[in-house]
Amino acid sequence: MTLPEGVERREFDGEERLATRGPPVYGEPTDGEWRLWDARRSKLAAFLELGMETALQGDETVLYLGAASGTTVSHVADFAGPTYAVEFAPRPARDLLDVAEARRNLFPLLKDARKPETYAHVVESGVDAIVQDVATRGQARVARENVRFLQRDGVLLAAIKARSEDVASDPEEVFDLVLADLREEYEILETRQLDPFHDDHLGVAAVPR
């Protein structure tokens, strides 16, 4: 598994950790221009730490669903090209706007990822990657609805949170149901549970059918 260009392993407190080059956002440790990308705070960083093949090489056009206050999407914008960041909640979206001020390629959208028609006039079609981290029921539906933006050889990188789908059911059963739903629009390339970084989360890499 190769890291995207613009993502490196740097030494922090005597340990090799993921890092991207950009202005710090949330008080993360830095090494010169590089800043720690903590897999315990970022599902996509956990993908990389666990050796999942993301197909990201650097400079891609990315649609990020569930950007929250910008922790992960700020790192994505450090190494990607145009990065569209969709967030529904106004409070974290305000923080996201602050993050975008220092990153000219980061475009925050205060929109609902379940309603892609509301931002279809802004997001260019044919994005290289969709990164999804939405804590809502119907995560597979969100991915299916947004496949319209993904080019034919693009990749979906989704962190599926079992507890957002069903608090009471066994996470393995939840993951199976979500994957079955995803397969209506996607071919699943790889899945991996994201522990020890994130409990009850499944990392999914997939391409459009």
C-alpha positions as a printed Julia matrix, in Angstrom:
209×3 Matrix{Float64}:
   0.0    0.0     0.0
   1.52   3.3    -1.11
   0.65   6.58    0.53
  -0.75   9.38   -1.63
   1.77  11.98   -2.73
   1.69  14.65   -0.04
   1.23  12.15    2.79
   4.36  10.98    4.59
   5.41   9.24    7.74
   7.21  11.64   10.06
   8.57  11.18   13.54
   6.49  12.56   16.41
   7.62  11.8    19.96
   9.89   9.06   18.68
   7.16   7.31   16.68
   6.58   7.23   12.92
   3.15   8.72   12.25
   1.15   9.88    9.24
   1.47  13.56    8.38
   0.4   16.06    5.73
   1.88  19.45    4.9
  -0.35  22.38    5.77
  -1.33  24.9     8.43
  -2.45  23.26   11.71
  -6.18  23.12   12.42
  -7.0   21.5    15.76
  -3.87  21.79   17.88
  -2.18  18.76   16.33
   1.6   18.32   16.75
   3.73  19.67   13.92
   7.17  19.02   12.47
   8.07  22.08   10.46
   5.44  22.38    7.73
   4.16  18.87    8.46
   1.32  18.11   10.86
   0.33  14.87   12.5
  -2.63  13.06   10.92
  -3.97  11.04   13.84
  -5.77   7.81   12.9
  -7.69   7.94   16.18
  -9.28  11.2    15.08
  -9.7   10.39   11.4
 -11.29   7.36    9.75
  -9.45   7.94    6.48
  -6.13   8.05    8.33
  -7.14   4.73    9.9
  -7.63   3.31    6.38
  -4.03   4.23    5.61
  -2.61   3.04    8.94
  -4.33  -0.33    8.49
  -2.92  -0.73    4.98
  -6.16  -0.42    3.02
  -5.73   0.34   -0.66
  -7.41   3.71   -1.13
  -6.33   4.32   -4.76
  -5.52   7.89   -3.73
  -2.35   9.17   -5.37
  -2.59  12.89   -4.6
  -4.11  15.82   -6.48
  -7.49  14.09   -6.94
 -10.79  15.95   -7.04
 -12.6   14.82   -3.88
 -16.17  15.01   -2.61
 -16.11  14.67    1.17
 -19.44  13.81    2.81
 -19.75  14.51    6.52
 -16.92  17.01    6.86
 -17.91  18.14   10.39
 -15.53  20.82   11.68
 -12.84  19.9     9.16
 -10.44  17.61   11.03
 -10.04  14.99    8.29
 -11.03  17.05    5.26
  -8.3   19.58    6.11
  -5.73  16.8     5.73
  -7.37  15.65    2.49
  -7.17  19.18    1.12
  -3.47  19.25    2.02
  -2.71  16.6    -0.62
  -5.74  16.59   -2.94
  -6.92  18.92   -5.66
 -10.36  20.58   -5.49
 -12.05  19.26   -2.33
 -15.8   19.74   -1.81
 -16.73  19.41    1.86
 -20.41  18.74    2.63
 -21.62  19.31    6.2
 -25.21  19.6     7.39
 -24.85  20.96   10.95
 -24.37  24.74   11.13
 -22.07  24.78   14.19
 -19.27  22.55   12.81
 -19.79  24.13    9.39
 -18.69  27.46   10.89
 -15.43  25.85   11.99
 -15.11  24.33    8.53
 -15.31  27.79    6.99
 -12.37  28.87    9.15
 -10.37  25.83    8.0
 -11.11  26.67    4.36
  -9.73  30.19    4.69
  -6.2   28.77    4.72
  -6.89  26.25    1.92
  -7.93  27.72   -1.4
  -8.81  24.28   -2.81
 -11.31  23.5    -0.01
 -14.94  24.4    -0.73
 -17.33  24.06    2.26
 -20.99  23.35    1.48
 -23.64  23.66    4.2
 -25.79  20.94    2.71
 -27.36  17.57    3.55
 -25.42  14.64    2.02
 -28.73  12.79    1.75
 -29.89  15.41   -0.78
 -27.16  15.69   -3.43
 -29.5   17.53   -5.76
 -29.07  20.58   -3.49
 -25.37  20.85   -4.34
 -25.26  19.27   -7.8
 -24.95  22.74   -9.33
 -21.72  23.33   -7.38
 -19.89  20.0    -7.36
 -18.28  19.13  -10.67
 -19.25  15.76  -12.1
 -16.54  13.18  -12.51
 -14.83  13.51   -9.13
 -12.0   11.06   -8.53
 -13.0   10.06   -5.01
 -15.88  10.25   -2.56
 -14.83  10.1     1.08
 -17.82   9.45    3.33
 -18.08   9.72    7.11
 -21.72  10.46    7.95
 -23.17   9.48   11.31
 -26.71   8.9    10.11
 -29.05   6.01    9.4
 -28.99   5.06    5.73
 -25.26   5.38    5.09
 -25.44   3.11    2.04
 -28.22   5.23    0.58
 -26.07   8.35    0.97
 -23.28   6.65   -0.98
 -25.71   5.45   -3.67
 -27.3    8.89   -4.06
 -23.89  10.53   -4.5
 -22.51   8.03   -7.02
 -23.74  10.47   -9.69
 -20.68  12.64   -9.01
 -18.11   9.84   -9.26
 -16.31   9.12  -12.5
 -16.4    5.56  -13.79
 -12.97   4.65  -12.42
 -13.39   6.72   -9.26
 -13.38   5.29   -5.74
 -15.7    5.44   -2.75
 -13.97   5.38    0.64
 -16.68   5.06    3.27
 -16.45   4.64    7.03
 -19.62   2.81    8.05
 -20.64   3.41   11.66
 -22.71   0.49   12.94
 -24.24   2.41   15.86
 -25.59   5.08   13.53
 -27.55   2.42   11.65
 -28.8    0.36   14.59
 -27.72   0.72   18.21
 -29.17  -2.64   19.28
 -28.01  -5.02   16.53
 -24.7   -6.81   16.26
 -22.29  -4.63   14.24
 -21.35  -7.55   11.96
 -25.0   -7.96   10.96
 -25.32  -4.22   10.38
 -22.24  -4.2     8.17
 -23.59  -7.09    6.09
 -26.86  -5.22    5.48
 -25.08  -2.0     4.56
 -22.75  -3.8     2.15
 -25.69  -5.54    0.48
 -27.32  -2.13    0.02
 -24.11  -0.61   -1.33
 -23.77  -3.37   -3.92
 -26.78  -1.98   -5.8
 -24.48   0.77   -7.13
 -20.93  -0.29   -6.19
 -18.5   -3.14   -6.53
 -16.83  -3.66   -3.16
 -13.03  -3.87   -3.46
 -12.0   -4.14    0.18
 -13.46  -3.94    3.67
 -11.71  -3.75    7.01
 -12.85  -3.02   10.54
 -11.19   0.14   11.79
 -10.33  -0.98   15.29
  -8.23  -0.31   17.3
  -8.63   3.24   16.02
 -12.45   3.34   15.79
 -14.76   0.8    17.41
 -17.72  -0.61   15.47
 -16.66   1.03   12.2
 -16.11  -0.69    8.86
 -13.85   0.82    6.23
 -15.11   0.22    2.69
 -13.34   0.83   -0.61
 -15.59   0.46   -3.66
 -15.98   1.52   -7.29
 -19.15   2.25   -9.31
 -20.78  -0.67  -11.08
